[in-house]
């Protein structure tokens, strides 16, 4: 639904246009103004997408009203209503970027045709804005993830923190960190709204970390919903009074959350947590549980244990020592996972810091648990995804069924049968199609010779390559190069 403002000192003209809109059931809400001054005021108040302005109105004419509207509502589509047409009017309309003009008395067909065009423009603009918004949300999601990791480990400067929170309209410097499971951001917003607390959310698959900027953290925490038994778990950290204290607030909230999880509590404050001595915490036992949950496809539980391991190590030693111990555990975890799950692309385990190890570990848990669920649904989906990627990356080679099927651990004869289902054709047809597509791309990009293109796509025989190219594209590769083949 869009808003159309009609400004005309003749009520009959306004009513006539309103009647046409209602009869056509156009997606427009109608607002009417008697003069230019009222039109400007109503535009500021209701922000209509379309404005019809009569040129001649008492007090402020349509041209002046349009000029004032344009100053604050640049994207508004303005249509002039006029009983006359002069070159001077046309010049002013162009300067004001008017969408159209209608000659009074208005004709039904002209109004309908014009509004159809304007509404189509608005629909397209809205779609473009939605696509842009979706892209921005994705960018912010990635940015927030990296930012949060750095924030958690004190790797963000005060200036960067101030800028990040300022973008979200947050100016306060005092508050509390919460780690929450079982309460989504919308439900939390409903709780926070009466308390006028500003919040910054950092969601992950197993938990959401929330920074609440408020001077009433104690009162706010009391208002949070509580449900012992595991459906909702909330860990409250040490309050912060400056941005520099936020890393500690997050760390203590995470420890309190882990305690709430382990003891099936709805809410746990860090101040009430009795930390266990390091010798009583068996991180290798936790690591074994983390592997088991990952291999069962339960990434959420595996992540929860990963956080518990990291918090345990950091609470008992300096970060450098914690990084060394965590690095050993993550390396062992990666070895166990890749041994159990085939075709899992795992990078090198980082050694620089706990922050990088945490990011690596959480990504590996997500990747591995997702792979388990995919294999459970279709055991050949991931192998053939690997096959497609391998073929794309090795088009310069002569690829065989035996070689590729061996890479994914499938019997060559059975692999050939599966190709029609998963590649849409035989293995050879699929490979040759990919090679011909690459060859055409190389020729279009200006490759020097046909022989060069043949070799780049895994053919030692240029004549054979040329025959395949002609069969696939209906033209010879030499015709694209305007030169004979180098055979």
N, C-alpha and C positions, 0 to 999 in steps of 0.2 A: 504494500500500500504506500502510495506517495501522496504528497500534499500539493494542491494547486491553489494559489492565491489569485483572486480576480479583483483588480482595483479599477473601478469605474464610478464616476459620480452619477451615472444614470442607472438606477436600480434595475430597470428592465433588461439592460444589456447583461448585467451580472446574473440575473435570474435565468435569462435565456441560455447562457453558456452552462450554468449549473444544471438546467433541465436536460440539455444534450448529454452531459457527462453521466447523469443518473440513468437516463434511458439506455445508454450504451453499456451501463454497468462497468465502466472503466475503473481500474484500481486507484482511484483518486479521492482524497478527502478534500472538501471544498472549504475555503476560507474567503470571506468577502470584505473588501475595504472600500470606503466611500471617497477617498482622496489619496494623494501621494504620501502625505505625512503618516496617515494611518497605515498605508501599505508598507512603509519602511519599518514602522513599529511592529506590525504583525509579522513581518519577515524576520526581524530579530528574535521575536518570541517563538515562532513556530518553525522557522527554518524550512520553508517550502522548497521543493525541488523545482517546481515550475511556477512562474509568476506572469500573469497577464496584466499589462499596464496600459490603461487608456492614456493617450498622449496628452489630451487636453483635459486637465482636472483643475479645480480651483485651489489656490494656495500653493501647491507644489505640483508641477506637471509630471507627466510620465518619464520624460527624459531625465529630469533632476532626480526623481525617485529611483530610477534605474542606476544612475551614477552612484547614489548613496548605498544602494543594495549591493552593487558590484564591489564596493570597498571592503565589505565584510563577508560577502557570500559569493565568492568568485565562481563557484561551480553551478550556481543557480541558473536555470534556463529561462531567459526572459523573452516574452513575446509582447510586441506592441500592438495595441488596438488603435486603429486610426481611421478616420473618415477621409483622409487626404494623403497624398503621396508626393513628396517633393524631393529634389536632389539633396537639399540641406538636411531633411529628416533622414534620408538614407545614409549620409555621411555620419551623423550622430549615432545612428543605430549600429553602424559598423564599428565605430570607436568603442561603443559599449558592449560589443560582442553579443548582440541580440541574436537569439536563435531563429526567430521568424517574425513576421508581422501579419496581422489579419485586418482586412478592410471591413469596417462597419457599414451596414449591419452584417454581422457574421453569418456565413452559410454553413449549414450542418455538415456537409461533406468536407469542407475545408477544415472545420474544427476537428472532425474525426481523423482526417488524414494527418493533420499536424500533431494531434495528441498521440496518435499511434507511433509516429516517428520519435517524438520526445520520450515516450515511455520505453520504446525499444532502446534508445540511447541510455536511459537510466538503468534498464535491466542489464545492459552490457557493462556499464560502469560498475554496477553492484557486483557482477560476476568477477570482473577484473580485480576489484578491491578485495573480494573474498579470496581469490587465488593468491593475491599479494599477501593478505593477512595470514593465509595458511603457510605460505613460504616463510613469512617473518616468524610465525610461531615455531616452525621447525628450526629456523636459525637460532632463535632465542632458547629453544630447548637444548640444542647442542651447546650453545654458549653458556647457558646456566649450569649445565652439567660440568663443564670444564671449570667454570668460575667457582662453583661450589666446592669442587675437589681442592682447588687452590685456596679457597677461603677457609675450608676446614683445617688445613694444615698451615695456615698463617703465611701463605705465599702471595697474598694480595696486599698491595700498598694501601695506605689510608686514602690517598687520592682516588685510586681505582675503586675502592669500596664506596666512597662518597658518590662517585659518578654513577656506579651501578645502581645504588639505591635511589639516587636522585631521579634517574630515568623512570623509576616506578613511583615517583612522587613521595618517597620516604625521606623525611628530614630528621626524624628523631634519632637519638643516639643511645637510648636506654630500652631494655627489654629482656626477653627470655627466649631460649631456644627450646623447641619441643621436637621429639621424634615420635611419629604417630603411625599406627597401623589400624585399619578397620574404620577409619573416619576420613571420608574423601574431602577434598578442598571446599566443595560447595557446602557440605554439612558444617565444616569448621567455620566458614564465612558467616553462616547463619548464627553461630554461637558468638562470633566476634563482633558482629555488626552493632549490637546494643552497647558494647564497651568501647566502640570507636577506636579499636586497635588496628594499626596497619600491619600487614603481614607479607612475608616473602616466602614463597613455596619452592622447595627443591624435591620433586618426586622421583622415586626410583621404584622398581618392581616390588620390593619387599617392605618399603617404608617411605614416609614423607617427612622430610626435615623442614620445620617451619621456624622462621625467625619472626617473633612478635615484638613490635616496637610499641611499648606502652610503659607508663609509670605505675600501672596497677597490675603488675604481673601476678601478685598473690591472689587478688580478687579474680583475675581472669582465669587462673588455673582452677580455682574453686568452681567456676562456671562450666568447665569442660565436662562432657558426658562421661560417666564411669560405668564400666561393665566388666567386673571380674569374671575370669573364665577363659579369656583368650580372644573373644570376638573383637574387642577394642584394647589396644595397649598403647599407653602414652608415657614417654619418659621426659621429665622436666629437668633441664640443666641448671647450672649456676647462673643467676641473672647477670646481665652485662650492663655496664654504665658508659661504655665507649665502644667504638667499632673495633678497636684493637683487642677487646676481650671476647669477641664473637667466636674465634676458634675454640677457646676453652669452654664457652657456653655450649657449642655443638658437641664437643667431645664428652662433656659430662652428661648431656642429654642422651647421647648414644649409650653410655654406660647404664644410665637409669632405665632406658628403654629395654636393653638386653636383660636387665634384672626383672623388669615387668613381664617380659616374654617368658623367661625361665620359670617364674613363680605364678604365672597366669593372673597377673594383677592388671586392673584397668588403668591405674595411674601410679607412677612411681617417681618421687622426687629424688634427685641425686643426693641431697642432704641426708636422706634416710637410708641410703644404700650402704650396706656393710660389705666393703670390698674384700674379696678373698685374697689371701697371700698367694704369691706367684706359684709357690711349690705345690699348691693344692689344685691348680688349674692345669689340666693336661691338654695342651694345645694340639698334640698329635692325635689324641682321641677325638677332639673336635674336628680335626682335619679329615679323619676317617669318616666321620658322620657327614661332613661336607661333600666328600666324594660320593658317598652312598646316595645322598639326596640328589646330587647332580645327575648321577647315572640312572636315577629313577624318573628324571624329568621334572623334579620339583625344585626349580631354580629359586623360588622364593625362600624356602627353608634353607637351601644352601647359602644364599646371600646372608640370611640372618646369622648363621654360624660364622660366616666370613667376617662380618662386623664384630661378632663376639671375640673372635681370635685377635683381630686388629686392636680392639679396645683393651683386651687383656694384656697384650704385649706393650702397648703404649703407656698403660697405667703403671707398669712395673719397672720400666727402664727408659733410658734416653732414646731419642728417636733414631740415632745412628745404630744403636744396638738392636732396637726393634726392627729396623729395616733389614738388618742382616738375618735375624731369626725369621722374619716374615718371608724374606727372599728364599730361604731354604724350604719353608713350607709350601710356598707357591710353586717352586720348581718341582717339588715332589707331587703336588696336586696336578700340575700340568702333565707330568709323566704318566701318572695313573689314568688321567682322562684320555690322553691321546692313545694310550695303549688299549683302552676299552672301546673308544669310538673311532672308527676309521674315517679317513678323508676330512679330518678336522684341521682347518688352517689355523695354526697357533703360532704366533710370533715369538720372538725371543723374550724371555722373562727379564724385565728391567731390574736394575740393581741400584739405581740412584737414590730412591727415596720411598718412604711408606706410601706417600700420595700416589706415585706412579705404580707401585705394586698393587695398591687397592684398585685403581682403575683397571689394570690388567686383569686382576683376579675376578672382578665383577663382570667384565666383558667376557671372560672365558666361561664363567658359570652360565651366563645368558646364552652364549653360543652353543655350549655343550648340551645344556638342558633342552634347548630348542631342537637340536639335532636328534636327541633321543626321542622327542615327541614326533618329529617328522618321520624317523625310521619306524616308529611304532605304527604310524598311519600308512606309510608306503616305503618299503625297504629299498626301493630302487630310485626314489626321487632324488636324494642327495648324490648317489653315484652318477646319475646322468646329468645332474647340474655340474658336477666336476668334469664330466666328459665334454660337455658343451664349452666350458671355460678352457679346458685343456686344448681342445681343437682350435678355438679362437686364438690362443696364445702360441700355437705351433703350426700355423698354416704354411710356414716355410719348409716344413718337413714332409716326407712321404709317410703318411700315417696308415697303419694297418689295424684290422680288427683284433688280431692277436695281441699286439702291443698295448692297445688302449684298454681292452677287456682285462688284461693282466693287471693294469694299473688300479682298476677298481675291484679286482678280486672276483670277477664273474666269468664262468666258463664261456669260452669264445663262441661256441655254437648257440648257447642260450642267450648270450649277449646280442648276437645278430638278430635273434627273434625279438628281443626287447626293443631294439632300435626303432622299429616301426611305430611302437606305442609311445616311446619317450622322445624320439627325435623327429617323428613324422615321416620317415623314409628309411631306406637302407643306410647302413653306415657309409658306404662309398658315395651314395647320392648326396647325403648330408655334407660330407667332407668336401666333395667337389663343388657343391653349391656355395659353400662358404669360401672356397678358394676362388671361384669365379667372381663372387661379390668383391673380394679383396683385390683381385686383378683389375676389375673395372674401376675401382676406386684409385688404384695406383696409376692407371692410364689417364684417368680424368685429372689427376693431380700433376701430370706431366712427367711420368717416368721416362727415362732416356730411351730404352729399347724394349721391344717385346721379349727378347731373351732375358733381360733384367727382370721383367715382371714374372716370367715363367719361373725363374729361379727363386724369386721372392715368395712364390706360392708352391714351392716344393716339386717343380717339374724339371727334370734334366733334359727331356725331349721337347724342344720348342714347337715342333710340328704337332705333336700330340696335344700340347697345351692349346695351340691355336684351334685345333679341331673341337676340343671341348668348349672353348670360349665361344666359337661360332654356334655350336649346338645350344648353348645356354642363352646367349644374347641375340643370336640371329645375325650378327655381323662379325667380321674378323677383327682381332685386336690391332692388326696393322692398319686397318682403316681408321681407327681412332688416333693412331700415331701419324698417319699419312706417310708411312714408310714401310718397306718390306721387312719381313721377319728376318732375324739373323740366324738362319738355319744353315 
